[in-house]
Amino acid sequence: MAFVLVITTLPDESSARALAQALVESRLAACVNVLGSCHSVYRWQGAVEETGEVPLLIKARAERYAELEALICSRHPYQVPEIIALPIERGLPAYMAWLDENTAAP
């Protein structure tokens, strides 16, 4: 079974927590870490912007990535949300089994 670590950011803690809850309730993620606020600097529509954001670390099945991406996009306030998926190459076997169990399709 292949798993991914998906990274996204949201503008505030309440929207980050709401998305995390939806991902875990739908079993698209076994766990979502809602990190502390960070300061982001980026280029958007030709201008350099700065804003506070709340990062999420999402542990999920690779095979369900399209569903996960669709859920994030449907609930995300940004026009183009950051959604980056990295393969999980290795992990503690007991943790990987837990990921498998908690991301199985309902």
C-alpha positions in Angstrom: 0.0 0.0 0.0 1.4 3.4 -1.0 0.9 6.5 1.2 1.5 10.2 0.7 2.1 13.2 2.9 0.1 16.1 1.6 0.9 19.7 2.5 -1.5 22.6 2.3 -2.0 25.9 4.0 -5.1 27.8 5.0 -5.6 31.4 6.0 -6.6 30.8 9.7 -6.9 28.1 12.4 -10.6 27.7 12.2 -10.6 26.9 8.5 -7.6 24.6 9.0 -9.3 22.7 11.8 -12.5 22.4 9.8 -10.7 21.0 6.8 -8.7 18.6 9.0 -11.9 17.3 10.6 -13.6 16.8 7.2 -10.5 14.8 5.9 -10.4 12.5 8.8 -14.1 12.0 9.1 -14.2 11.0 5.4 -11.3 8.6 5.9 -9.3 10.4 3.2 -6.7 11.1 5.9 -5.7 9.0 8.9 -4.2 12.0 10.6 -3.9 15.7 9.9 -1.4 17.9 11.9 -2.6 21.5 12.2 0.6 23.4 12.7 1.1 26.8 14.2 0.7 29.9 12.2 3.6 30.8 9.8 4.5 33.8 7.8 4.4 33.2 4.0 6.0 35.3 1.3 5.0 34.5 -2.3 4.4 36.0 -5.7 0.7 36.3 -6.7 -0.6 38.0 -9.8 2.6 39.9 -10.4 3.1 41.2 -6.8 5.0 40.0 -3.8 2.6 39.2 -1.0 3.0 38.4 2.7 0.4 36.8 4.9 -0.1 34.6 7.9 -1.1 31.0 7.1 -1.7 27.7 9.0 0.0 24.7 7.4 -1.5 21.2 7.4 0.3 17.9 7.2 -2.0 15.2 5.9 -1.3 11.5 5.9 -3.3 9.7 3.2 -3.4 6.8 0.7 -1.9 7.5 -2.6 -4.7 5.8 -4.5 -7.3 8.2 -2.9 -5.3 11.3 -3.7 -7.7 12.6 -6.4 -10.6 12.4 -3.8 -8.5 14.2 -1.2 -7.5 16.9 -3.6 -11.1 17.4 -4.7 -12.3 17.7 -1.1 -9.5 20.2 -0.3 -10.4 22.3 -3.4 -14.1 22.3 -2.6 -13.5 23.7 0.9 -10.5 25.9 0.4 -10.9 29.7 0.2 -7.9 30.3 -2.1 -8.3 30.5 -5.8 -5.2 28.3 -6.2 -4.5 26.4 -3.0 -1.1 25.0 -2.3 -1.5 21.2 -2.5 1.7 19.2 -2.6 1.9 15.4 -2.2 5.1 13.7 -1.3 5.5 9.9 -1.3 6.0 8.2 2.1 8.9 5.9 1.4 9.2 4.3 4.8 7.7 4.4 8.2 7.4 2.4 11.5 5.5 -0.7 10.5 2.9 -0.4 13.2 2.2 3.2 12.2 2.0 2.3 8.5 -0.5 -0.5 9.5 -2.5 2.2 11.4 -2.5 4.5 8.3 -3.8 1.6 6.2 -6.6 0.7 8.7 -7.7 4.3 9.1 -7.7 5.3 5.4 -9.6 2.3 4.0 -12.6 3.4 1.9 -15.8 3.3 4.0 
